[in-house]
Amino acid sequence: KDIIRGLLDFSRQRKPDMTVCDVNSLLQGCVSLVEDQALFLNIDMRKEWDPNLPTAVIDPSQIERVFMNIIINAAEAMEGSGTLTLGTRFDPLEQDIVIDITDTGPGIAEENLEKVFDPFFTTKDVGHGTGLGLAISYGIVTKHSGSITLLSEEGIGTTFSIRLPISLEPVMEGV
C-alpha cells in the first residue's frame, strides 16, 4: 500500500500553488509536528535561523513535505539520538534562501551519494521505506526552480542544502 501511494505521489506531482511564505515559520511548523514524537525525544534540535530572512514565493505544503521528509530521515539515520541543526540564510548574490538540515548520524557511504535522489533507492530495511521520499523531494524543489544538494561524511553526519528563489520570475520560467 505504501509503495503504491509513493508511486502515485511520484508520478502525479502537481504544479506548485505558489504564494509568499515565511520559510522560518514553515520550518517551525515542521519542528512542532515532530518534536514530541518518540523518535525525536533524545535529539537536540538546534535552530539557526536568519531573523531577517526574506519571504519566498513557494508552495508551502509541498516545501513542508520536503522539510519533513529530510527531518524524519535524519532522525531515523541518527536512530533517535544526536543533534539536528536547522539553519536558514539568505544568499544575496543568488537571490535565494538556503535551508541547511544537518544531522550527526553515521553519514552516507560514498558509493551511495550519487543514488540518494534516485527513485526506489533506500538503505533502510525492508518495510521501512520505499526509496521515493528524496526523489519526490528533489522533484518538488526543482519545480520551484530551486536545488537540493548534500554533503556527507561517514562517521560525522550529513547536510542537505535546499535553495529556493525569493522571486516569482525564475519560478514561472521553470514550471
Secondary structure as UniProt FT lines:
FT   HELIX           2..11
FT   STRAND          19..21
FT   HELIX           23..34
FT   TURN            35..36
FT   HELIX           38..40
FT   STRAND          42..48
FT   TURN            51..52
FT   STRAND          56..58
FT   HELIX           60..77
FT   TURN            78..80
FT   STRAND          81..91
FT   TURN            92..95
FT   STRAND          96..103
FT   HELIX           110..115
FT   TURN            116..117
FT   TURN            119..120
FT   TURN            126..127
FT   HELIX           133..143
FT   TURN            144..145
FT   STRAND          147..153
FT   TURN            154..156
FT   STRAND          157..165
FT   HELIX           168..174
//
